[in-house]
Amino acid sequence: MVIFPIKTCVFCGDEFELKPDKPGFANRCPDCSQPEEAGGAPAHKDAIQIRTEHELNAERRRVMRDMLYRKEE
């Protein structure tokens, strides 16, 4: 099992695994690293959207961690 380092995105604050073939910047999550659409203004997220996504991602990580490291009784 390969363990990748956990980084925190400097843009949105979400945690992500830094994998070797991850596109974009090493200090940004994959969502924030994607290039902006050509010809349009960049879509900015407001604080509520960022916080909601952060909470959802934290809950997903917790559930995955619990599933991976659950002790069978």
C-alpha positions as a printed NumPy array, in Angstrom:
array([[  0.   ,   0.   ,   0.   ],
       [  1.455,   3.331,  -1.075],
       [  0.899,   6.293,   1.212],
       [  0.991,   9.742,  -0.333],
       [  1.634,  12.88 ,   1.716],
       [ -1.441,  14.812,   2.838],
       [ -1.314,  18.487,   1.861],
       [ -3.635,  21.396,   2.602],
       [ -4.766,  23.549,  -0.312],
       [ -3.559,  27.147,   0.028],
       [ -6.574,  28.344,  -1.943],
       [ -9.573,  26.618,  -0.334],
       [ -8.085,  24.882,   2.72 ],
       [ -9.155,  21.329,   1.786],
       [ -6.799,  18.432,   2.434],
       [ -5.715,  16.237,  -0.484],
       [ -3.185,  13.506,  -1.256],
       [ -0.208,  14.717,  -3.262],
       [  0.151,  12.02 ,  -5.917],
       [  3.019,  11.914,  -8.44 ],
       [  0.857,  12.471, -11.541],
       [ -1.442,  15.115, -10.007],
       [ -2.016,  17.91 , -12.527],
       [ -1.578,  21.519, -11.483],
       [  0.141,  23.036,  -8.497],
       [  1.612,  20.99 ,  -5.615],
       [  0.115,  23.308,  -2.997],
       [ -3.441,  23.32 ,  -4.431],
       [ -6.103,  20.611,  -4.486],
       [ -7.071,  19.151,  -7.88 ],
       [-10.237,  21.296,  -8.048],
       [ -8.305,  24.55 ,  -7.483],
       [ -5.463,  23.473,  -9.816],
       [ -7.644,  23.086, -12.885],
       [ -7.075,  25.785, -15.475],
       [ -9.73 ,  28.458, -15.735],
       [-12.047,  28.351, -18.717],
       [-10.777,  30.407, -21.621],
       [-12.815,  33.482, -22.502],
       [-14.857,  33.609, -19.314],
       [-14.418,  35.243, -15.972],
       [-13.144,  32.891, -13.263],
       [-15.909,  31.414, -11.139],
       [-15.286,  32.456,  -7.553],
       [-16.842,  30.563,  -4.693],
       [-18.268,  32.471,  -1.786],
       [-17.364,  31.644,   1.815],
       [-20.489,  29.546,   2.393],
       [-19.804,  27.32 ,  -0.632],
       [-16.162,  26.846,   0.353],
       [-17.085,  26.006,   3.96 ],
       [-19.819,  23.586,   2.853],
       [-17.462,  21.787,   0.483],
       [-14.789,  21.664,   3.173],
       [-17.22 ,  20.119,   5.678],
       [-18.459,  17.583,   3.104],
       [-14.894,  16.602,   2.192],
       [-13.952,  16.274,   5.869],
       [-16.937,  13.974,   6.433],
       [-16.025,  11.894,   3.354],
       [-12.445,  11.536,   4.617],
       [-13.702,  10.503,   8.08 ],
       [-16.035,   7.87 ,   6.619],
       [-13.327,   6.473,   4.327],
       [-10.83 ,   6.363,   7.21 ],
       [-13.374,   4.573,   9.406],
       [-14.089,   2.081,   6.644],
       [-10.404,   1.424,   5.939],
       [ -9.288,   1.057,   9.538],
       [-12.415,  -0.528,  11.018],
       [-11.61 ,  -3.361,  13.369],
       [-13.587,  -6.504,  12.643],
       [-15.056,  -7.971,  15.798]])
